[in-house]
């Protein structure tokens, strides 16, 4: 477990970096297959989804708390394409980054009075299913009578 936590901590600190299962397995000192299986068993989601949730969580905080452009936020949080960032953000949050900023940025929410760890937990995206599965389910729901 300590080895898995080491890799998880690295993702938390540097979620903007291009982490692969190979590099995370090297951090934890295990094989790639063992790392991927063990991480999913220990934390309930695969390493890629955990990294994705951390990136989206960080992007939401930057959109909410700063005036940094959406493009800069996309690159600061580890995305190499603004289009991919926007599509994945919309799939997870159900609105575009610009719409999210407009809704969250204009409302006085008093988050400065809440402990930071609670804010992070409240705004962490729930990625129990893959983004592609979520998108496919939305399409099926729209087609159903």
Secondary structure in CASP SS format (residue, H / E / C, confidence):
PFRMAT SS
TARGET T0000
AUTHOR 0000-0000-0000
METHOD secondary structure of the structure
MODEL  1
X C 1.00
X H 1.00
X H 1.00
X H 1.00
X H 1.00
X H 1.00
X H 1.00
X H 1.00
X H 1.00
X H 1.00
X H 1.00
X H 1.00
X H 1.00
X C 1.00
X C 1.00
X C 1.00
X C 1.00
X C 1.00
X C 1.00
X C 1.00
X H 1.00
X H 1.00
X H 1.00
X H 1.00
X H 1.00
X H 1.00
X H 1.00
X H 1.00
X C 1.00
X C 1.00
X C 1.00
X H 1.00
X H 1.00
X H 1.00
X H 1.00
X H 1.00
X H 1.00
X H 1.00
X H 1.00
X H 1.00
X H 1.00
X H 1.00
X H 1.00
X C 1.00
X C 1.00
X C 1.00
X H 1.00
X H 1.00
X H 1.00
X H 1.00
X H 1.00
X H 1.00
X H 1.00
X H 1.00
X H 1.00
X H 1.00
X H 1.00
X H 1.00
X H 1.00
X H 1.00
X H 1.00
X H 1.00
X H 1.00
X H 1.00
X H 1.00
X C 1.00
X C 1.00
X C 1.00
X C 1.00
X H 1.00
X H 1.00
X H 1.00
X H 1.00
X H 1.00
X H 1.00
X H 1.00
X C 1.00
X C 1.00
X C 1.00
X C 1.00
X C 1.00
X H 1.00
X H 1.00
X H 1.00
X H 1.00
X H 1.00
X H 1.00
X H 1.00
X H 1.00
X H 1.00
X H 1.00
X H 1.00
X H 1.00
X C 1.00
X C 1.00
X C 1.00
X H 1.00
X H 1.00
X H 1.00
X H 1.00
X H 1.00
X H 1.00
X H 1.00
X H 1.00
X H 1.00
X C 1.00
X C 1.00
X C 1.00
X C 1.00
X C 1.00
X H 1.00
X H 1.00
X H 1.00
X C 1.00
X C 1.00
X H 1.00
X H 1.00
X H 1.00
X H 1.00
X H 1.00
X H 1.00
X H 1.00
X H 1.00
X C 1.00
X C 1.00
X C 1.00
X C 1.00
X C 1.00
X C 1.00
X C 1.00
X H 1.00
X H 1.00
X H 1.00
X H 1.00
X H 1.00
X H 1.00
X H 1.00
X H 1.00
X H 1.00
X H 1.00
X H 1.00
X H 1.00
X H 1.00
X C 1.00
X C 1.00
END
